[in-house]
Amino acid sequence: MANSRETVSDAPRKRAAKRHRVLQQGRIVLGPERLLACTVRDLSGRGAMIRVAPDQALPETFSLVIAGHDLRTMTARLRWRRDDLVGVAFEGEAGPFR
């Protein structure tokens, strides 16, 4: 995305799954040896809100590694972005997070 303030989707804020507030470390996989640190701020089985540097460009789809009670790698699709906050939807069913 060229502008970090633009949104990908102006969809209504109704959620298909309840999100839980968390504070977990994450990594966005940008290439074979290129990882970008992020913070997962809320999480559900269908998506998440993550925090990254506002000037960091992100692809439309990427792997998101989340370190919680276990280590999970999800395929994430960029849904919206506001400054340093990014909303992603998981492709496929993620299952319950702890």
N, CA, C and O atoms as a MOPAC input file, in Angstrom:
PM7 MOZYME 1SCF
protein

 N      0.83700 1    -1.16600 1     0.00000 1
 C      0.00000 1     0.00000 1     0.00000 1
 C      0.88400 1     1.23100 1     0.00000 1
 O      1.82000 1     1.32100 1     0.79400 1
 N      0.60900 1     2.14800 1    -0.84800 1
 C      1.41800 1     3.33800 1    -0.94900 1
 C      1.17600 1     4.28200 1     0.21700 1
 O      2.12800 1     4.85200 1     0.75100 1
 N     -0.06700 1     4.46000 1     0.62100 1
 C     -0.40900 1     5.36900 1     1.70700 1
 C     -0.82800 1     4.56400 1     2.92300 1
 O     -1.77100 1     3.77600 1     2.84700 1
 N     -0.14000 1     4.75000 1     4.04600 1
 C     -0.43300 1     3.96000 1     5.23500 1
 C     -1.76900 1     4.33200 1     5.85900 1
 O     -2.25300 1     3.59800 1     6.72000 1
 N     -2.37500 1     5.42000 1     5.47100 1
 C     -3.64400 1     5.85100 1     6.04700 1
 C     -4.84800 1     5.36700 1     5.24700 1
 O     -5.97800 1     5.48300 1     5.72100 1
 N     -4.64000 1     4.83400 1     4.06400 1
 C     -5.78400 1     4.40100 1     3.27100 1
 C     -6.33300 1     3.08100 1     3.79100 1
 O     -5.60600 1     2.27600 1     4.37100 1
 N     -7.61800 1     2.87400 1     3.57700 1
 C     -8.24400 1     1.65000 1     4.03900 1
 C     -8.46300 1     0.71700 1     2.86900 1
 O     -8.66100 1     1.16300 1     1.73900 1
 N     -8.42800 1    -0.56400 1     3.13300 1
 C     -8.67100 1    -1.56100 1     2.10500 1
 C    -10.15900 1    -1.80500 1     1.97600 1
 O    -10.66200 1    -2.01000 1     0.87100 1
 N    -10.86500 1    -1.78500 1     3.08700 1
 C    -12.29300 1    -2.06300 1     3.08900 1
 C    -12.99300 1    -1.13200 1     4.06400 1
 O    -12.50300 1    -0.89800 1     5.16900 1
 N    -14.12300 1    -0.60900 1     3.65900 1
 C    -14.93300 1     0.20800 1     4.54700 1
 C    -16.12700 1    -0.60000 1     5.02500 1
 O    -17.22500 1    -0.06200 1     5.16700 1
 N    -15.92500 1    -1.88000 1     5.27200 1
 C    -16.99000 1    -2.78500 1     5.71200 1
 C    -17.50100 1    -2.37100 1     7.07500 1
 O    -16.76800 1    -1.76200 1     7.85300 1
 N    -18.75100 1    -2.69400 1     7.37700 1
 C    -19.28100 1    -2.38000 1     8.70200 1
 C    -18.46300 1    -3.05500 1     9.79400 1
 O    -17.74400 1    -4.01700 1     9.52400 1
 N    -18.56600 1    -2.56600 1    11.01100 1
 C    -17.77200 1    -3.06900 1    12.11400 1
 C    -18.35600 1    -4.30300 1    12.78200 1
 O    -17.81600 1    -4.74000 1    13.79800 1
 N    -19.42300 1    -4.88300 1    12.27000 1
 C    -19.96200 1    -6.10400 1    12.85100 1
 C    -18.97800 1    -7.23600 1    12.60500 1
 O    -18.47400 1    -7.39600 1    11.49300 1
 N    -18.70900 1    -8.01200 1    13.62800 1
 C    -17.73600 1    -9.10000 1    13.54700 1
 C    -18.45600 1   -10.43600 1    13.44300 1
 O    -19.48100 1   -10.65300 1    14.08800 1
 N    -17.91600 1   -11.31700 1    12.63400 1
 C    -18.47200 1   -12.66600 1    12.51800 1
 C    -18.07000 1   -13.51500 1    13.72100 1
 O    -18.77400 1   -14.46000 1    14.07800 1
 N    -16.94900 1   -13.18500 1    14.34000 1
 C    -16.47100 1   -13.92100 1    15.51000 1
 C    -16.00200 1   -12.91300 1    16.55600 1
 O    -15.45000 1   -11.86800 1    16.21300 1
 N    -16.21900 1   -13.22500 1    17.81600 1
 C    -15.80900 1   -12.32900 1    18.88900 1
 C    -14.29400 1   -12.26200 1    18.98100 1
 O    -13.61400 1   -13.28800 1    18.97200 1
 N    -13.77700 1   -11.05100 1    19.06900 1
 C    -12.34600 1   -10.86300 1    19.21600 1
 C    -11.99900 1   -10.68500 1    20.67800 1
 O    -12.77600 1   -10.12800 1    21.45400 1
 N    -10.83100 1   -11.16100 1    21.04100 1
 C    -10.34500 1   -11.07700 1    22.41500 1
 C     -9.12800 1   -10.16800 1    22.44900 1
 O     -8.23300 1   -10.28600 1    21.61200 1
 N     -9.09800 1    -9.26700 1    23.41300 1
 C     -7.92500 1    -8.40500 1    23.56100 1
 C     -6.74300 1    -9.23400 1    24.03300 1
 O     -6.83800 1   -10.00000 1    24.99200 1
 N     -5.64600 1    -9.06600 1    23.34800 1
 C     -4.41800 1    -9.77700 1    23.69900 1
 C     -3.24800 1    -8.81000 1    23.52700 1
 O     -3.40500 1    -7.71700 1    22.98300 1
 N     -2.12000 1    -9.21300 1    23.98100 1
 C     -0.87600 1    -8.49100 1    23.74600 1
 C      0.18500 1    -9.56000 1    23.51300 1
 O      0.85700 1   -10.01100 1    24.44100 1
 N      0.31800 1    -9.95700 1    22.23200 1
 C      1.21700 1   -11.05100 1    21.87100 1
 C      2.17800 1   -10.58400 1    20.78800 1
 O      1.86100 1    -9.71300 1    19.97800 1
 N      3.35000 1   -11.18200 1    20.79800 1
 C      4.32300 1   -10.90000 1    19.75100 1
 C      3.93500 1   -11.62400 1    18.47800 1
 O      3.39100 1   -12.72800 1    18.51200 1
 N      4.21900 1   -10.99500 1    17.36900 1
 C      3.96800 1   -11.61000 1    16.08100 1
 C      5.08300 1   -11.27600 1    15.11200 1
 O      5.90000 1   -10.38800 1    15.35600 1
 N      5.09800 1   -11.99700 1    14.02200 1
 C      6.04500 1   -11.74300 1    12.93300 1
 C      5.28300 1   -11.86400 1    11.61400 1
 O      4.53800 1   -12.82000 1    11.39800 1
 N      5.47900 1   -10.89600 1    10.75100 1
 C      4.92600 1   -10.93000 1     9.40000 1
 C      6.03200 1   -11.44000 1     8.49400 1
 O      7.13600 1   -10.89600 1     8.48900 1
 N      5.74300 1   -12.47600 1     7.73400 1
 C      6.72800 1   -13.05900 1     6.83400 1
 C      6.64300 1   -12.32300 1     5.49900 1
 O      5.64400 1   -12.41700 1     4.78600 1
 N      7.71000 1   -11.58500 1     5.17300 1
 C      7.75300 1   -10.82000 1     3.92900 1
 C      8.60400 1   -11.49400 1     2.85900 1
 O      8.59500 1   -11.07800 1     1.70100 1
 N      9.32100 1   -12.50800 1     3.23600 1
 C     10.17700 1   -13.22200 1     2.29400 1
 C     10.86000 1   -14.36600 1     3.00900 1
 O     10.66900 1   -14.55200 1     4.21100 1
 N     11.65700 1   -15.14000 1     2.27900 1
 C     12.29600 1   -16.31500 1     2.87500 1
 C     13.13300 1   -16.00600 1     4.11600 1
 O     13.16400 1   -16.80800 1     5.04900 1
 N     13.79900 1   -14.87800 1     4.14100 1
 C     14.62500 1   -14.52600 1     5.29600 1
 C     14.30600 1   -13.11300 1     5.76600 1
 O     15.16400 1   -12.41800 1     6.31000 1
 N     13.06800 1   -12.70100 1     5.55200 1
 C     12.67600 1   -11.33500 1     5.91900 1
 C     11.41600 1   -11.36100 1     6.77700 1
 O     10.32000 1   -11.62700 1     6.28500 1
 N     11.58900 1   -11.08100 1     8.07100 1
 C     10.48000 1   -11.05600 1     9.02100 1
 C     10.32200 1    -9.63900 1     9.56100 1
 O     11.30400 1    -8.92600 1     9.76600 1
 N      9.08800 1    -9.24800 1     9.78500 1
 C      8.77200 1    -7.94200 1    10.34000 1
 C      8.07400 1    -8.14000 1    11.67400 1
 O      7.04300 1    -8.80900 1    11.74900 1
 N      8.63600 1    -7.55700 1    12.72900 1
 C      8.02400 1    -7.67200 1    14.05200 1
 C      6.72800 1    -6.87400 1    14.09300 1
 O      6.62600 1    -5.79900 1    13.50100 1
 N      5.73500 1    -7.41700 1    14.80300 1
 C      4.47500 1    -6.72800 1    15.01700 1
 C      3.93300 1    -7.13100 1    16.38000 1
 O      4.44800 1    -8.05100 1    17.01500 1
 N      2.89700 1    -6.44000 1    16.82000 1
 C      2.22700 1    -6.76500 1    18.06600 1
 C      0.78000 1    -7.09200 1    17.74400 1
 O      0.10000 1    -6.31700 1    17.07000 1
 N      0.30700 1    -8.23000 1    18.21800 1
 C     -1.08800 1    -8.62000 1    18.02300 1
 C     -1.87300 1    -8.00900 1    19.17500 1
 O     -1.59100 1    -8.28600 1    20.34000 1
 N     -2.87800 1    -7.16300 1    18.84300 1
 C     -3.64100 1    -6.44000 1    19.85900 1
 C     -4.99000 1    -7.08100 1    20.16600 1
 O     -5.44300 1    -7.04800 1    21.31000 1
 N     -5.63400 1    -7.66100 1    19.16100 1
 C     -6.82800 1    -8.45900 1    19.41900 1
 C     -6.88200 1    -9.58300 1    18.41600 1
 O     -6.26200 1    -9.52100 1    17.35400 1
 N     -7.64300 1   -10.63200 1    18.76900 1
 C     -7.54200 1   -11.89100 1    18.04600 1
 C     -8.84400 1   -12.65800 1    18.11200 1
 O     -9.50800 1   -12.68500 1    19.14800 1
 N     -9.21300 1   -13.28700 1    16.99600 1
 C    -10.34000 1   -14.21200 1    16.96400 1
 C     -9.95100 1   -15.35900 1    16.03700 1
 O     -8.85600 1   -15.37200 1    15.47500 1
 N    -10.83800 1   -16.30100 1    15.88600 1
 C    -10.57800 1   -17.40400 1    14.97000 1
 C    -10.61300 1   -16.98900 1    13.51500 1
 O    -10.19800 1   -17.75300 1    12.64300 1
 N    -11.10500 1   -15.78300 1    13.23500 1
 C    -11.23500 1   -15.31500 1    11.85300 1
 C    -10.32900 1   -14.15600 1    11.48100 1
 O    -10.19400 1   -13.83900 1    10.29900 1
 N     -9.70200 1   -13.51100 1    12.46800 1
 C     -8.86200 1   -12.37100 1    12.13400 1
 C     -8.19200 1   -11.77700 1    13.35100 1
 O     -8.27700 1   -12.30600 1    14.45900 1
 N     -7.51400 1   -10.65000 1    13.11100 1
 C     -6.76500 1   -10.00400 1    14.18500 1
 C     -6.56100 1    -8.52900 1    13.86100 1
 O     -6.71500 1    -8.08900 1    12.72200 1
 N     -6.20900 1    -7.78300 1    14.90100 1
 C     -5.73400 1    -6.42000 1    14.73300 1
 C     -4.28700 1    -6.42700 1    15.19900 1
 O     -3.98100 1    -6.85300 1    16.31300 1
 N     -3.40800 1    -5.95300 1    14.33600 1
 C     -1.98900 1    -5.94100 1    14.65900 1
 C     -1.45200 1    -4.51700 1    14.57900 1
 O     -2.04200 1    -3.65000 1    13.93600 1
 N     -0.32300 1    -4.29500 1    15.24300 1
 C      0.32700 1    -2.98600 1    15.22000 1
 C      1.68000 1    -3.13200 1    14.53300 1
 O      2.48300 1    -3.99600 1    14.88700 1
 N      1.91800 1    -2.27400 1    13.54800 1
 C      3.19500 1    -2.21000 1    12.83300 1
 C      3.55600 1    -0.74500 1    12.65300 1
 O      2.72600 1     0.13500 1    12.88200 1
 N      4.77400 1    -0.48300 1    12.24800 1
 C      5.18300 1     0.89500 1    11.97400 1
 C      4.28000 1     1.48600 1    10.89300 1
 O      4.00200 1     0.81300 1     9.90000 1
 N      3.81600 1     2.72600 1    11.05900 1
 C      2.86500 1     3.29500 1    10.10700 1
 C      3.40800 1     3.46200 1     8.69200 1
 O      2.63100 1     3.51000 1     7.73900 1
 N      4.71500 1     3.55000 1     8.54000 1
 C      5.29200 1     3.72000 1     7.20400 1
 C      5.70600 1     2.39600 1     6.56300 1
 O      6.25200 1     2.39700 1     5.45900 1
 N      5.46000 1     1.27500 1     7.22700 1
 C      5.83700 1    -0.04400 1     6.70800 1
 C      4.80700 1    -0.51600 1     5.67600 1
 O      3.63000 1    -0.67400 1     6.00000 1
 N      5.24600 1    -0.73800 1     4.44800 1
 C      4.36500 1    -1.27400 1     3.40500 1
 C      4.11100 1    -2.75300 1     3.67200 1
 O      5.01000 1    -3.47900 1     4.09500 1
 N      2.87900 1    -3.19300 1     3.42100 1
 C      2.50900 1    -4.59700 1     3.60600 1
 C      1.85200 1    -5.12100 1     2.34000 1
 O      1.13600 1    -4.38500 1     1.66200 1
 N      2.09000 1    -6.39200 1     2.01500 1
 C      1.39100 1    -6.98700 1     0.87300 1
 C     -0.06600 1    -7.26000 1     1.23800 1
 O     -0.42400 1    -7.24200 1     2.41500 1
 N     -0.89500 1    -7.50900 1     0.25100 1
 C     -2.31100 1    -7.80400 1     0.48600 1
 C     -2.49000 1    -9.11200 1     1.26400 1
 O     -3.40700 1    -9.22400 1     2.07700 1
 N     -1.62300 1   -10.09800 1     1.02200 1
 C     -1.69000 1   -11.38700 1     1.70900 1
 C     -0.29600 1   -11.74300 1     2.21600 1
 O      0.69500 1   -11.55500 1     1.51000 1
 N     -0.22600 1   -12.25800 1     3.44700 1
 C      1.06400 1   -12.61800 1     4.02800 1
 C      0.85200 1   -13.65900 1     5.11600 1
 O     -0.26700 1   -13.87100 1     5.58200 1
 N      1.94100 1   -14.30400 1     5.51400 1
 C      1.90200 1   -15.23400 1     6.64700 1
 C      2.14700 1   -14.43400 1     7.91300 1
 O      3.03600 1   -13.58500 1     7.97700 1
 N      1.33000 1   -14.72900 1     8.92300 1
 C      1.45900 1   -14.07000 1    10.22000 1
 C      1.75400 1   -15.14200 1    11.26000 1
 O      0.95400 1   -16.05400 1    11.46500 1
 N      2.89800 1   -15.03000 1    11.91300 1
 C      3.29300 1   -15.96700 1    12.96300 1
 C      2.94000 1   -15.31300 1    14.29100 1
 O      3.37500 1   -14.19600 1    14.57100 1
 N      2.14200 1   -16.01500 1    15.12100 1
 C      1.69300 1   -15.48700 1    16.39500 1
 C      2.24700 1   -16.36100 1    17.51400 1
 O      2.06400 1   -17.57800 1    17.52100 1
 N      2.93000 1   -15.71300 1    18.46300 1
 C      3.48500 1   -16.43200 1    19.61000 1
 C      2.57600 1   -16.19800 1    20.80400 1
 O      2.54000 1   -15.09800 1    21.35600 1
 N      1.84000 1   -17.22800 1    21.20300 1
 C      0.97700 1   -17.17000 1    22.38600 1
 C      1.36200 1   -18.32900 1    23.27400 1
 O      2.54200 1   -18.53700 1    23.56000 1
 N      0.36800 1   -19.09000 1    23.71500 1
 C      0.65600 1   -20.30900 1    24.47200 1
 C      1.28400 1   -21.35500 1    23.56300 1
 O      1.99900 1   -22.25000 1    24.01200 1
 N      0.99600 1   -21.21600 1    22.27400 1
 C      1.62900 1   -22.05100 1    21.26400 1
 C      2.03300 1   -21.13900 1    20.11000 1
 O      1.70800 1   -19.95100 1    20.12100 1
 N      2.72200 1   -21.66700 1    19.13700 1
 C      3.17300 1   -20.89100 1    17.99400 1
 C      2.29700 1   -21.24700 1    16.80600 1
 O      2.20000 1   -22.41700 1    16.43700 1
 N      1.65900 1   -20.25400 1    16.20200 1
 C      0.78200 1   -20.50600 1    15.05900 1
 C      1.19700 1   -19.63500 1    13.88600 1
 O      1.63100 1   -18.49600 1    14.05600 1
 N      1.05700 1   -20.19100 1    12.70000 1
 C      1.27700 1   -19.43800 1    11.47500 1
 C     -0.02000 1   -19.43800 1    10.69000 1
 O     -0.55100 1   -20.49300 1    10.34000 1
 N     -0.52400 1   -18.24400 1    10.41800 1
 C     -1.78700 1   -18.07700 1     9.70800 1
 C     -1.54300 1   -17.32400 1     8.41100 1
 O     -0.65800 1   -16.47100 1     8.34400 1
 N     -2.32100 1   -17.63500 1     7.37900 1
 C     -2.32700 1   -16.81400 1     6.17900 1
 C     -3.30600 1   -15.68000 1     6.43300 1
 O     -4.47900 1   -15.91900 1     6.72200 1
 N     -2.82800 1   -14.44600 1     6.32800 1
 C     -3.62900 1   -13.26800 1     6.64700 1
 C     -3.83800 1   -12.41300 1     5.40100 1
 O     -2.93600 1   -12.26100 1     4.57700 1
 N     -5.04400 1   -11.85900 1     5.27900 1
 C     -5.37200 1   -10.94300 1     4.18300 1
 C     -5.65000 1    -9.56500 1     4.79300 1
 O     -6.45300 1    -9.43100 1     5.71600 1
 N     -4.97700 1    -8.55600 1     4.26500 1
 C     -5.13300 1    -7.18700 1     4.73800 1
 C     -6.55900 1    -6.70700 1     4.46000 1
 O     -7.02200 1    -6.77400 1     3.32100 1
 N     -7.25800 1    -6.22500 1     5.49100 1
 C     -8.64000 1    -5.74900 1     5.35100 1
 C     -8.74700 1    -4.24500 1     5.51500 1
 O     -9.51300 1    -3.60000 1     4.79900 1
 N     -7.98300 1    -3.66900 1     6.45500 1
 C     -8.00700 1    -2.22100 1     6.65300 1
 C     -6.71300 1    -1.79100 1     7.33600 1
 O     -5.97700 1    -2.60100 1     7.90000 1
 N     -6.46700 1    -0.48800 1     7.26400 1
 C     -5.26700 1     0.05000 1     7.91300 1
 C     -5.52300 1     1.49400 1     8.31500 1
 O     -6.00700 1     2.29500 1     7.51600 1
 N     -5.19300 1     1.82000 1     9.56500 1
 C     -5.27600 1     3.18300 1    10.08800 1
 C     -4.00500 1     3.45800 1    10.88400 1
 O     -3.80900 1     2.92200 1    11.97500 1
 N     -3.15800 1     4.29200 1    10.32400 1
 C     -1.87300 1     4.62400 1    10.94500 1
 C     -1.09000 1     3.34900 1    11.25700 1
 O     -0.69400 1     2.63400 1    10.33700 1
 N     -0.85900 1     3.05100 1    12.54900 1
 C     -0.04600 1     1.87600 1    12.89100 1
 C     -0.88800 1     0.63300 1    13.18800 1
 O     -0.33400 1    -0.40700 1    13.54400 1
 N     -2.20600 1     0.71900 1    13.05100 1
 C     -3.07900 1    -0.43800 1    13.28600 1
 C     -3.52800 1    -1.04300 1    11.96700 1
 O     -3.86600 1    -0.32900 1    11.02300 1
 N     -3.52500 1    -2.37000 1    11.91600 1
 C     -3.87100 1    -3.10000 1    10.70200 1
 C     -4.85700 1    -4.20400 1    11.06400 1
 O     -4.63200 1    -4.95900 1    12.01000 1
 N     -5.94400 1    -4.29500 1    10.31500 1
 C     -6.89600 1    -5.38100 1    10.49300 1
 C     -6.66800 1    -6.43400 1     9.42900 1
 O     -6.54200 1    -6.11500 1     8.24700 1
 N     -6.61600 1    -7.69100 1     9.84700 1
 C     -6.42300 1    -8.79100 1     8.90300 1
 C     -7.50300 1    -9.84500 1     9.10600 1
 O     -8.01100 1   -10.02800 1    10.21300 1
 N     -7.84300 1   -10.52500 1     8.03700 1
 C     -8.75000 1   -11.67100 1     8.08600 1
 C     -7.92200 1   -12.90800 1     7.77300 1
 O     -7.08900 1   -12.89800 1     6.86700 1
 N     -8.15800 1   -13.96900 1     8.53100 1
 C     -7.43500 1   -15.21600 1     8.29000 1
 C     -8.12100 1   -15.99900 1     7.18500 1
 O     -9.34800 1   -16.05900 1     7.11300 1
 N     -7.31000 1   -16.59500 1     6.32800 1
 C     -7.85800 1   -17.47200 1     5.29700 1
 C     -7.96200 1   -18.86300 1     5.86600 1
 O     -6.98500 1   -19.39000 1     6.39800 1
 N     -9.13100 1   -19.47200 1     5.76600 1
 C     -9.35700 1   -20.76300 1     6.39100 1
 C     -9.75700 1   -20.55800 1     7.84400 1
 O     -9.79100 1   -19.42600 1     8.32800 1
 N    -10.04900 1   -21.60900 1     8.51800 1
 C    -10.46700 1   -21.53100 1     9.92200 1
 C     -9.24800 1   -21.64200 1    10.82500 1
 O     -8.48700 1   -22.60600 1    10.74000 1
 N     -9.06800 1   -20.65200 1    11.68600 1
 C     -7.89900 1   -20.62500 1    12.56100 1
 C     -8.09100 1   -21.46400 1    13.80800 1
 O     -7.11800 1   -21.93400 1    14.39700 1
 N     -9.32700 1   -21.65500 1    14.21300 1
 C     -9.57300 1   -22.38500 1    15.44500 1
 C     -9.44300 1   -21.45700 1    16.64400 1
 O     -9.16800 1   -20.26900 1    16.48000 1
 N     -9.63300 1   -21.97700 1    17.82300 1
 C     -9.57600 1   -21.13200 1    19.02500 1
 C     -8.14100 1   -20.72200 1    19.35100 1
 O     -7.19700 1   -21.49200 1    19.17700 1
 N     -8.01000 1   -19.50000 1    19.82400 1
 C     -6.71800 1   -18.98200 1    20.28300 1
 C     -6.75600 1   -18.84900 1    21.78200 1
 O     -7.81900 1   -18.64100 1    22.36700 1
 N     -5.61400 1   -18.96600 1    22.40500 1
 C     -5.50900 1   -18.78600 1    23.86000 1
 C     -4.52000 1   -17.69200 1    24.14600 1
 O     -4.27300 1   -17.37100 1    25.30900 1

